[in-house]
Amino acid sequence: MPRVGRGREQPLTVHQLNQLLLVCSLVLLVAVAAVRVSSRSGLPSLLVYLGIGMAMGQDGIGDIHFDNAELTQVIGYAALVVILAEGGLGTKWKEIKPALPAASALALGGVAVSVGVTAAGAHYLTGLEWRQALIVGAVVSSTDAAAVFSVLRRIPLPARVTGTLEAESGFNDAPVVILVVAFSTAGPIEHWSVLVGDIALELAIGGTIGLAVGWLGSWALRHVALPASGLYPIAVMAIAVSAYALGAIAHGSGFLAVYLASMVLGNARLPHWPATRGFADGLGWIAQIGMFVLLGLLVTPHELGDDILPGLVIGLVLTVVARPLSVALCLPPFRVPWREQALMSWAGLRGAVPIILATIPMVNGVAGSRRIFNIVFVLVVVYTLVQGPTLPWLARKLRLGDRAEAADLGIESAPLERLRGHLLSVAIPDGSRMHGVEVAELRLPPGAAVTLVVREGTSFVPLPTTVLRHGDELLVVTTDPVRDAAERRLRAVGRGGKLAGWLGTNGA
């Protein structure tokens, strides 16, 4: 019966390494196949991966005994950094900018309300001691970036709703981690004002470092041509991870730093951007799969029986009382319509982040920490099953799920350093309003020209009267000074068609 714990480490033989690689490959293949099932059902894929981990665990067919909370926490933190980086790279500044004030209010004030209400419910309704109740309240008050990104990006919601929820999930990890660590430290918390000041200071340090690293990294990548296109994705992820490391070393919020740095990089229109997004997306999936499977291994299913009812009760308080109350108190100053508030109240998805944070009291030796972990696990699984599949239905009932927008263009840029120019590869997807536009009607700025069109596998040099179609790929050569203007114009025509205003109407 294999066991993985805190015992003395034994050297890994070549045969054991081969077996480990085979098991990991099979797990990844099963997990990838399970994504299709989760996408059709509307369930966040985390539940499938948790199930795989539990099936491999000591009560499953794998019979693997795993109890190393420290290793789980370290790997979970590393995976969360990658997930936040991927989420930040995919966040569009034009959607998130109007939502920043509301998202910040939910990430700070909303977390405070949620912690207080949930902790009170945990104490008075389930009998948890105040320290344990506060830890549970803090742990489950963070919405999960992976769950939010995976579910919301499949639902055509208004930009303000999506931007608010995505920004909140990226911002609220930082204050919640600080609260959980504080509550899990031995001794009473005597000066709450000091704790609030520490949270503000760490957020300020992390935010400053994240913005600075993102700006410097994007400037460097735009002005230094790397010798191979495959190096750009690696450089982008390295910059994002370095933002987390620098933020943590400076005693700031590394999670906020990596999210902000990634968001700056994601909106900087870097060279070979589609390849970078694909690389980051793949790393994000690997991080999610590995993290959730490991968390599933850490769970002991036969120990969950006594904690199912407390988990359901606390989850009900969180979902029906704490989350709606935090939304109702934080969003009215921003004039958010009641229908959007209702959807945001139901869309506070929890996922791996609360389960990872529940390992902090286990590592610190807090009394009852194993029970805290079990309660959080039950809460996350049950209420993810309830909330995830019902979000599209609720969006339709609230008339928020019928947004129709033109599909955005896929534009990849390759720098031509010696020629001081850029080669833009433009893909026209189905739904783009560039369909039916003549090349001359693109009205590209002087210094930019469409040099080649690839249509159904055949390439040709277009005439000014050539009509563009869905599925076409264009090669656009631009000089360095007009590169941004040419891309803005292409996106404008992709969204507005022939009548798009000059240089950037709906294309910024």
N, C-alpha and C positions, 0 to 999 in steps of 0.2 A: 504494500500500500504506500504509494509515494507521498512524501511530505515535504512541504516547503515552508520553512520557518526561520527561527533565529539561531539554529544550530551552527556548528562549525562548518565553514564552507569547504567542500571537497572539490578537487580539480575535475574539470569537465573533460571526459574522454572524447575522442573523435566520433565514436559510435553514438554516444549520448548526444553530441552536437548534431549529428545527422538525424537522429530521432526528433530532437527539438525543432529542427528546421522543417521536417515533414509535418509535425503537428501544427506549427505556426502557419505553414502554407495552407493546410487543410482548413484551419480556422478562418483564415483570410478569405478563402474561396467560398466557404459557407456563409460568411458574413456578407460578402459582396452579393451573393445570390439572394440573401435575405433582404437586401435593400429594395429589390423589386417588390417583394411582398409588403414591406412597410410603406413604400411610396403609394401603392394602390389602396392600402387600408387607411392611410392618413396617420398611422402611428409613427412617432419618432423612432428611428432605427435603434436608439439606445436600448429599448426594451428587448429587441432581438439579441443584441450583443450581451446584455446582462443575462439573458436566458442561456446563451452559449456558455458563459462563464459558470453559471450555476450548474449546468449539465456536466461540465468538466470537474466540478468540485466534489467535496467529500460525500455529499448526499446524491450525487449524480453518477452517470455511467463512467466518468473519468476517475472518480475516487481520489482526486488530488487534494491533499490537506494543505491549505495556504492560510497563514495567519500573520503575515508580516505587514503590519499597518504602516510602519515607517517606509518600506519600499513602495507600498501602494500610494502613499502620500507624495513621495518624490516623483514617481512616474506620473501620477495624476497632475501634479503641478506642471511638469514638462509638457504633458499632452494639452493641458489647458492653455499654455503659452502658444502652442501651435494652432489650436482652435481659435483663440482670440486673434492671432495674426491673420489666419485665413478669413475670419469674419470681418476684420478691419479692412483687408485688401478688397473685399467685395462690397464694402459700404460706399454708396454714392454720396458725395458731399452735397450735391444739390438737393437730395432727398432728406439728408439728416440735418442740414443747417437750420431749417425752420423749426426742427423738432428738438434742438439742443437744450433750450431752457426747460421745456417740459420733461425731457429725459433726465436732465440733471436733478430736477425736483423729485422725480420718482426714485432716482438712484440714491438720494440722500434723505430727504424728508420721508419719502415712501418707505424706505428701509427702516427708519426709526419707528414709524407707526406700525409697520408689520412686525418688527421684533417685539415691541411692547404688547400688542394685542395677542400675538401668537404665544408669547411666553406666559401671559396671564391665563390664557385658555389651557395651556399645558399644565400649569400649576394647579389651577382650581378644578379642572375637569378630569385630569388623569393622575393627579397626586404627585407629580414630579417635584423635587426640591427646586428652589428658586434658581440655583446655579445651573442645574440641568435644564430647567425650563428656558432660561435665558440662552443657553447654548443652542437648544433646539430652535428657539425663535430666530436666532441669528443665522443658523445654518440654512434654514429653509426660506429665508427672506431674499436670497439671491436668485433671480431668474437665470436660467442656464443658457449661455450663448449658443451652444451646439444645438439644443432643442429648439430655441427660438429661430435660429438661422435655417434649420432644416425644415421646419413647418411653415414659417411665414413666407419664405421665398417661393412656395408653391401656391400661395393664395394671392390673387390679384387685389390687394388692399390699397386704399389711398396712401400716397407717399408719406403723409404726415404720420399715419398710424404705424406703418412699417418702420419709418425712421425713428420714431419715438421708442418703440419696443426694442429695436436692434441696438440703439444707443444705450438704452437703459441696461440691457443685458451685458453690454461691454463695460459700462461704468460701475455697476453696483457690486461687482466682485470685489473691488478694492476695499470699500468700507466694511463689507461683510467679513472679509478675511481678518481685518484688524479687530473687529468686534469678537469674532470667535476665538482668536488668540488671546485677547484680553480676558474673556470669560473663562477660558481654560487654564489661566495662570493661577497658581496657588495664591490664596489670600483674597480678602475682600477688595472690591473696587471702591476706594474711599473718595476719590475726586473725579466725578463724572466730567467736570469741565476740562480737566487735563486730558481725559480720553477723547473728548470731542476735538480739542486742540490738536492732539496727535493725529487724528484722522484727517483733519483739514491740512496739516503740514505734509503728511505723507501723500495726500492727493495732489497737493500743489507741486511737490518735488517730482512725483511720477509724471504728472501732466506736462511740466516744463521739459523734462528730459525726453519724453516721448515725442513732443512736437519738434524739439531741436534735432533729435536723431533722425526723425522722418524727413525733415526739411534738408538736412545735410546729406542724407543718403540719396534722396531723390535728385538733388543738385548734382551729386557726383555721378550717378548713373546716367543722367541726361547729357553730361559733358565729357564722359570718358567712355570711349567705345571699347567694349571687351572683345577679345579675339574670337569668341564662340558664343552663339546665341544661347546655348545651354547654360552658360555661366550667369546669365541675368536672373533666372529664378532662384538660383543658389544665393546670389548676392542679396536679393531682396529679402529672403527668409533670414539670412545671416544678420542683416541690418535690423530686422524686426526683433529677433531674439536678443541681439545686443542691447536694444532699448530696454527689454525686461531686466537683463543682467545689470545694466548701469543703474536703472531705477532702484532695484533691490539693494545694490551695494551702497547707494547713496541714502539708504533708509527711507526710500519713497515707495510708492505703489508700483511695483513692476508690472502688474496686470494692466493698470491704466496706461502705463508707458508703452507697452507693446501694442495695445489696441490703437492708441492715438498715432504712434509711429506708422503702423500698418495702414491706417486710414489716410494719412498724408501720402504714403507711397502709392496707395491704390488710386488716388486721384491726381497723380502727377503725370499721367500719360507717358509712362516709361517705355523704352524700346522693348519689342517682343513681348508685349503685355499679355496677349492670349496664352502664350506658352507659360508665362509666369503664373497666371491664374490657374491654369490646369495643373501645374506642379504644386501650387499651394493647396488646391482642392484635394489632390491626391494625398498630400501629407496630412491634411485635416481629417480625411477619412481614416487613414492609418492610426492617427492619434485617437480618434473616437473609438475605433474598434478595439485597440489595445487597452485603452483606459476602461471601457465598459466591461470587457471580458475579465480584466483583473479585478474590478470591483465585484463582479459576479462570483469570482473565485473566493473573495474574502468573506462573502456571506455564507452563513451556516443555516440552511433552510429550516432544519428541525428546531432551531432556537427562536424562530420568528413567531411561534404560536401565541405566546403571551403578549407580544408587542403589536399584534395586528390591530386590536381595538384601539389602543392609544394612538397608533399611527393614523387610523381612520378619523378619530375625533380631532386630533391636532390638524390634520389635513383639511377637515371640514371648516374648522375655525379659520385657517389660513386662506382657503379658497373663497369662502362665502362671506367672511367678516373682514379679515385683516387686509386682503388685497383690494376689495372694492372700497374699503374705507380709506386706504392710502391713496387710491386713484381719486376718490371724491374730494379729499382734502388738498391734494397737490396740484390738480389740473385746472380747477376753475379759474385761477388768475390768467391762464393762457387761452381762455375762451375755446376750449375743446368741446365740440358738440356732444350731447349726452350719448348718442349712438356709438361714437368712437370711444367714449369713456367706458361704456358697457363692454365693448369688445376688449379693450385693454385690461379691464378687470378680470376677464376670463382667460386672457392670453398670457398670464404670468406663469409660464411653463417652468417647471423644475426638471432637472436632469442630473448629470453626473457631478456638477459642481457641489450641490448640497451633500452628496454622498462622499465626495473627496474631503470636504470640510469636516464631515463627521469623523474623519480619522484623526483630526487634530487633538480632540480630547482623549482619544485612545492612546496616541503617542505620549501625551502629557500625563497619563495616568490618572485622569479625572474619575472619581467614583461614579459607577454606573455608565461609563462611556460605551460599553458594548451594547447596552440597552438603547442608548441614544442613537448609535449607528443603526440598529435594527429598526427603530421607529422611523428614522429618516428614510431608510431603504423602502419600507412598506409604503410610506407616504408618497415617495416619488413614483414608485411603480403604479400604484393604484390611481393616483390623480393624473398621471400622464396618460393612462389608459382612458380616463374620462375626458380630459381636456383636449388632447391632441386630435382625435377623430371628429370632435364636435365643433372645432373652430371654423372649418369651412361652412358648416350648416348655420352657425350663429352669424357669420359674416353675411350670408345670403339673407337671413331673416332680418338683419339690421340694414340691409340694402347697402352693404359696404364691399361686397365681393364681385361687383360687376364692372370694375374699372377696365376700360379699353384704351390701350396705348399702342402706338406704333412700335414695332420691334426695333431695338437699337442695333446699330451696325457693329460688326466685329472688325476693329481696326488694329492692325499690328504694324509697329514701326521698327524699321531696321536702320541704324545710323550709318551713313556713308561718310566716315570721318575725313578721308582725304579729299573728297569732293565737296565737303561742307554742305551736305544735303541729307535727305531722308527718303527712304522708299517705304511708302505706306501700302500695306496689303489690306484691302477693304472687301469684306464679305457682306453681300446683301441678303439678309434672311427673309423668310416668309413673314409677311406683315409689315415690312419696311415700305414707307411711302416713296422710296427712291424708285420703286418699280414704275415703269412708264415714263421716266424722266430722260430726256436726251442729254448726251454728254455736254453739249454747249450750255444747257440749262442749269448745269451744276454751278456755273459762274464762279469757278475757283479763282483765287487771287493770283495776280501776276507772279510768276515764279513757281507755279504748280500746274501739273498737267497729267491727264490720264493717258498712260503710255501703252497699256495692254488690258484686254478683257479676256477672262477665261470663262467660257460658257459650255456646259455639258462636255467638259474634257477637251474642248477645242479653244485655242488661244488665237486672238487676232488683234490688230491695231485698230482702235475705234476711229470713226469719223465724228465730226461735231454733231451729226444727225443720228448717230447710233443710239437706239433706245435701250436703256438698261432694264434688266429683268430680275425677278427673284432667283436666287441661286448664283448670280454672277459674282465673280471675284475680279476686283480691279487692282491694277498696280498704278499707284499715283506717285510720281516723283516730285519732290518739293525742295526748294532751297531752304537753308536753315532758318532764315528770318521769318518765313511765312508758314513754317510747318504747323504751328498751333492754329493759325488762322484757317489753313486748308482743312485741318481736322474738324474745327468748329463748323465750317461750312458744310462739310460732308455729313456731319451728324444733324445739322439743321435740315438739310434736304431729306435725310432719312426719316426724320420725324414730321416734317411739314410739307414734303413734296415740292412741286414746282413753285408754290406760292410762299415758300419759306423766305423770311426776310434776309437781307444781306448780312452775312457773317454772324450767325449765331442765334437767330430766333428759334427758341426751343432746342438749341443745339449746344448750349454752353455746357 
